[in-house]
């Protein structure tokens, strides 16, 4: 329902996560489509979810909040989700490394990412389960980003354990965009986008060209060509859209380097251990969406087909012959359908949702031993890991969810989800790896919401979730097999308050358990089963304060403790598990010609070994933006990264076997340095 604007500031009433103001019918929201939630008041860049959110850790960000962030790469827009760290340990075109709620999410495991209903995560990927590459993302086209944490939502399936983020592009732009930016470290970018009228609808287009070298001795030379074309008609409540996307990127990779040799001055921070490492990536997609709403409820139908390709060369042991090549070529197709009904006679207000999600991945991937991108005569990967596989992985997810407002001060959201998976593998290089395995899992969910009292709501959330394992680990012919689906369990206690005028605060205490830390090791073509359960316990404290007309403060803090629950291994610490995280930002904008923002980001130390004997250092960076509005259409922006020129690591690992200057069998911390202080100048014209 609409919320009356605050008298202290002219607010804009819009549907949550939409870029334009729309009038919505009095019908319930689809559980998996944030764009159909009721109208809420938006002040500046932050949505008020009081009376709407199902959990304390749920949130949404619109274009203004996303635009206020200073990001060096597209994936960093996800850091609008408090507590999430997005980093990079290799060349710029590679999928990011993610950390959230005490979980090292690798390149996407245990965090579900979608773009307009299409999965970003890639199952049974050559370089890691859940691979989630956000380099095809164009931030300026985002109309909303809706994030949820924990396995408490029936509409979220595979990978949605630590959290999920649903990204939506808008159907229209208020004005066309022409943006040109140049900067240090070989940065250049061009963006053209607009949404002119066409027949009874709109034709949205976006074209992006970019280049980046970085500070590396062997330049990244990252070249990206990215485009989008969408035709839409009707409204968000009753309408449809057809979308085509295309992305092509190629780059060199400067991977992590050994810490001990760097400290002894034997290698520069910017040197590459293997300058022949690098990759090519492509993504093409076609998708459609249909929305219908009437007095009895809503319908949503989404269909997509995606072609992804990655040809990646890496070397984490540093000897020339220890380089390896991972290739992944796949076609992913799927369908999401949901129906939401109003339910009369149950509480003050109630609605129910029934949904189905179908996905099929047809995958050809390979792991090969190479030197300078040329195949080695014999496989030098440990355990003879060279292999080629043809994987067909299919899943059917069905969920039901009921929202009931029992009274003005109490509502419940109860859900049940069932998922069936089929893992088929044809071991093209080893017939013993050929098999077909099915698995099924049921995941109940429950959210309780109390209040509001004095503009404060209280939440308790509990539920089961899961992630799928790599099909090669599920069907492997020798060694221990991984389970097809790994169960998780989480619960959370929290509050959301707007008691202090202008201040939005959320506090969440959470626990997340995993039945097993079983993963497929893509770098070696084998599974690794710890045989041990794990637990994460932590808290999050987030604050957004509109101090006055021109000043906004945003301060988010999180901490998590991650431990194995069972004995074994070298200890009970979980390597790479993020602990303390903080983000503090200041935004200054009085509507005049000058505006700007500063953002301090803290990525706390982490155990790098299970006995906690080796730990990373903390990483703290300060980024900033200064904007001058030339006129109503044109602005000039100066963006600064790592303004304190901190000699931090972007990411750290422990490597138990590497070679340096011909000496093999070395072990120790390895790191990928954060880029030095650098600036970019951007000219933006709205037409």
MOKAMO-V680988 format. One record per backbone hydrogen bond with DSSP energy under -0.5 kcal/mol. CO is the residue of the C=O (numbers start at 0). NH is the residue of the N-H. If there is no record, write none. Layout:
co:CO nh:NH
co:CO nh:NH
This chain:
co:5 nh:8
co:8 nh:10
co:10 nh:12
co:11 nh:13
co:11 nh:41
co:13 nh:39
co:14 nh:17
co:21 nh:23
co:24 nh:26
co:29 nh:32
co:32 nh:35
co:33 nh:36
co:37 nh:15
co:39 nh:13
co:40 nh:42
co:40 nh:47
co:41 nh:11
co:41 nh:43
co:42 nh:45
co:44 nh:61
co:45 nh:42
co:46 nh:48
co:48 nh:51
co:48 nh:52
co:54 nh:57
co:58 nh:146
co:59 nh:46
co:60 nh:144
co:61 nh:65
co:62 nh:66
co:63 nh:67
co:65 nh:68
co:68 nh:70
co:72 nh:75
co:73 nh:76
co:74 nh:77
co:75 nh:78
co:76 nh:79
co:77 nh:80
co:79 nh:81
co:80 nh:83
co:84 nh:86
co:84 nh:98
co:86 nh:96
co:90 nh:93
co:96 nh:86
co:97 nh:104
co:98 nh:84
co:99 nh:102
co:102 nh:99
co:102 nh:104
co:104 nh:107
co:104 nh:108
co:105 nh:97
co:106 nh:131
co:107 nh:110
co:109 nh:161
co:109 nh:162
co:110 nh:112
co:111 nh:164
co:112 nh:119
co:112 nh:120
co:113 nh:166
co:114 nh:117
co:117 nh:114
co:119 nh:132
co:120 nh:122
co:121 nh:124
co:121 nh:129
co:121 nh:130
co:124 nh:127
co:127 nh:130
co:130 nh:121
co:131 nh:133
co:133 nh:136
co:136 nh:138
co:137 nh:140
co:138 nh:141
co:140 nh:169
co:142 nh:62
co:143 nh:167
co:144 nh:60
co:144 nh:146
co:145 nh:165
co:146 nh:58
co:147 nh:163
co:149 nh:151
co:152 nh:155
co:156 nh:159
co:158 nh:160
co:161 nh:149
co:162 nh:111
co:163 nh:147
co:164 nh:113
co:164 nh:166
co:165 nh:145
co:166 nh:115
co:167 nh:142
co:167 nh:143
co:175 nh:686
co:176 nh:192
co:177 nh:684
co:178 nh:190
co:179 nh:682
co:180 nh:188
co:181 nh:680
co:182 nh:186
co:183 nh:186
co:184 nh:212
co:184 nh:213
co:186 nh:182
co:187 nh:210
co:188 nh:180
co:189 nh:208
co:190 nh:178
co:191 nh:206
co:192 nh:176
co:193 nh:204
co:195 nh:202
co:197 nh:200
co:199 nh:233
co:200 nh:197
co:201 nh:203
co:201 nh:231
co:202 nh:195
co:203 nh:229
co:204 nh:193
co:205 nh:227
co:206 nh:191
co:207 nh:225
co:208 nh:189
co:209 nh:223
co:210 nh:187
co:211 nh:221
co:212 nh:219
co:216 nh:218
co:219 nh:251
co:220 nh:222
co:221 nh:211
co:222 nh:249
co:223 nh:209
co:224 nh:247
co:225 nh:207
co:226 nh:245
co:227 nh:205
co:228 nh:243
co:229 nh:203
co:230 nh:241
co:231 nh:201
co:232 nh:239
co:237 nh:234
co:238 nh:290
co:239 nh:232
co:240 nh:288
co:241 nh:230
co:242 nh:286
co:243 nh:228
co:244 nh:284
co:245 nh:226
co:246 nh:282
co:247 nh:224
co:248 nh:280
co:249 nh:222
co:250 nh:278
co:252 nh:254
co:256 nh:670
co:257 nh:261
co:258 nh:262
co:259 nh:263
co:260 nh:265
co:260 nh:266
co:261 nh:264
co:267 nh:270
co:269 nh:216
co:269 nh:217
co:273 nh:276
co:276 nh:252
co:277 nh:312
co:278 nh:250
co:279 nh:310
co:280 nh:248
co:281 nh:308
co:282 nh:246
co:283 nh:306
co:284 nh:244
co:285 nh:304
co:286 nh:242
co:287 nh:302
co:288 nh:240
co:289 nh:300
co:290 nh:238
co:291 nh:298
co:293 nh:296
co:295 nh:341
co:296 nh:293
co:297 nh:339
co:298 nh:291
co:299 nh:337
co:300 nh:289
co:301 nh:335
co:302 nh:287
co:303 nh:333
co:304 nh:285
co:305 nh:307
co:305 nh:331
co:306 nh:283
co:307 nh:329
co:308 nh:281
co:309 nh:327
co:310 nh:279
co:311 nh:325
co:312 nh:277
co:313 nh:323
co:316 nh:658
co:318 nh:321
co:319 nh:322
co:322 nh:369
co:323 nh:313
co:324 nh:367
co:325 nh:311
co:326 nh:365
co:327 nh:309
co:328 nh:363
co:329 nh:307
co:330 nh:361
co:331 nh:305
co:332 nh:359
co:333 nh:303
co:334 nh:357
co:335 nh:301
co:336 nh:355
co:337 nh:299
co:338 nh:353
co:339 nh:297
co:340 nh:351
co:341 nh:343
co:342 nh:345
co:344 nh:346
co:348 nh:404
co:349 nh:342
co:350 nh:402
co:351 nh:340
co:352 nh:400
co:353 nh:338
co:354 nh:398
co:355 nh:336
co:356 nh:396
co:357 nh:334
co:358 nh:394
co:359 nh:332
co:360 nh:362
co:360 nh:392
co:361 nh:330
co:362 nh:390
co:363 nh:328
co:364 nh:388
co:365 nh:326
co:366 nh:386
co:367 nh:324
co:368 nh:375
co:369 nh:322
co:370 nh:373
co:373 nh:370
co:380 nh:383
co:380 nh:384
co:386 nh:366
co:387 nh:427
co:387 nh:428
co:388 nh:364
co:388 nh:390
co:389 nh:425
co:390 nh:362
co:390 nh:392
co:391 nh:393
co:391 nh:423
co:392 nh:360
co:393 nh:421
co:394 nh:358
co:395 nh:419
co:396 nh:356
co:397 nh:417
co:398 nh:354
co:399 nh:415
co:400 nh:352
co:401 nh:403
co:401 nh:413
co:402 nh:350
co:403 nh:405
co:403 nh:411
co:404 nh:347
co:404 nh:348
co:406 nh:409
co:408 nh:450
co:409 nh:405
co:409 nh:406
co:410 nh:448
co:411 nh:403
co:412 nh:446
co:413 nh:401
co:414 nh:444
co:415 nh:399
co:416 nh:442
co:417 nh:397
co:418 nh:440
co:419 nh:395
co:420 nh:438
co:421 nh:393
co:421 nh:423
co:422 nh:436
co:423 nh:391
co:424 nh:426
co:424 nh:434
co:425 nh:389
co:425 nh:427
co:429 nh:432
co:430 nh:433
co:434 nh:424
co:436 nh:422
co:438 nh:420
co:440 nh:418
co:442 nh:416
co:443 nh:463
co:444 nh:414
co:445 nh:461
co:446 nh:412
co:447 nh:459
co:448 nh:410
co:449 nh:457
co:452 nh:455
co:454 nh:497
co:455 nh:451
co:455 nh:452
co:456 nh:495
co:457 nh:449
co:458 nh:493
co:459 nh:447
co:460 nh:491
co:461 nh:445
co:462 nh:489
co:464 nh:487
co:465 nh:158
co:466 nh:485
co:469 nh:472
co:469 nh:473
co:470 nh:474
co:471 nh:475
co:472 nh:481
co:483 nh:468
co:484 nh:486
co:485 nh:466
co:486 nh:514
co:487 nh:464
co:488 nh:512
co:489 nh:462
co:490 nh:510
co:491 nh:460
co:492 nh:508
co:493 nh:458
co:494 nh:506
co:495 nh:456
co:496 nh:504
co:498 nh:500
co:499 nh:502
co:501 nh:503
co:501 nh:545
co:503 nh:543
co:504 nh:496
co:505 nh:541
co:506 nh:494
co:507 nh:539
co:508 nh:492
co:509 nh:537
co:510 nh:490
co:511 nh:535
co:512 nh:488
co:513 nh:533
co:515 nh:517
co:518 nh:520
co:518 nh:527
co:519 nh:521
co:520 nh:523
co:520 nh:524
co:520 nh:525
co:525 nh:520
co:527 nh:518
co:527 nh:529
co:531 nh:516
co:532 nh:564
co:532 nh:565
co:533 nh:513
co:534 nh:562
co:535 nh:511
co:536 nh:560
co:537 nh:509
co:538 nh:558
co:539 nh:507
co:540 nh:556
co:541 nh:505
co:542 nh:554
co:543 nh:503
co:543 nh:545
co:544 nh:546
co:544 nh:552
co:549 nh:588
co:550 nh:546
co:550 nh:547
co:551 nh:586
co:552 nh:544
co:553 nh:584
co:554 nh:542
co:555 nh:582
co:556 nh:540
co:557 nh:580
co:558 nh:538
co:559 nh:561
co:560 nh:536
co:561 nh:573
co:562 nh:534
co:567 nh:570
co:571 nh:563
co:572 nh:574
co:573 nh:576
co:579 nh:603
co:580 nh:557
co:581 nh:601
co:582 nh:555
co:583 nh:599
co:584 nh:553
co:585 nh:597
co:586 nh:551
co:586 nh:588
co:587 nh:595
co:592 nh:628
co:593 nh:589
co:594 nh:626
co:595 nh:587
co:596 nh:624
co:597 nh:585
co:598 nh:622
co:599 nh:583
co:600 nh:620
co:601 nh:581
co:601 nh:603
co:602 nh:618
co:605 nh:615
co:606 nh:575
co:608 nh:611
co:609 nh:572
co:613 nh:607
co:613 nh:608
co:618 nh:602
co:620 nh:600
co:621 nh:642
co:622 nh:598
co:623 nh:639
co:624 nh:596
co:625 nh:637
co:626 nh:594
co:627 nh:629
co:627 nh:635
co:632 nh:685
co:633 nh:629
co:633 nh:630
co:634 nh:683
co:635 nh:627
co:636 nh:638
co:636 nh:681
co:637 nh:625
co:638 nh:679
co:639 nh:623
co:640 nh:677
co:641 nh:644
co:645 nh:647
co:647 nh:673
co:650 nh:671
co:652 nh:669
co:653 nh:655
co:654 nh:667
co:657 nh:665
co:659 nh:662
co:661 nh:663
co:662 nh:659
co:665 nh:657
co:667 nh:654
co:668 nh:258
co:669 nh:652
co:670 nh:256
co:670 nh:672
co:671 nh:649
co:671 nh:650
co:677 nh:640
co:678 nh:183
co:679 nh:638
co:680 nh:181
co:681 nh:636
co:681 nh:683
co:682 nh:179
co:683 nh:634
co:684 nh:177
co:684 nh:686
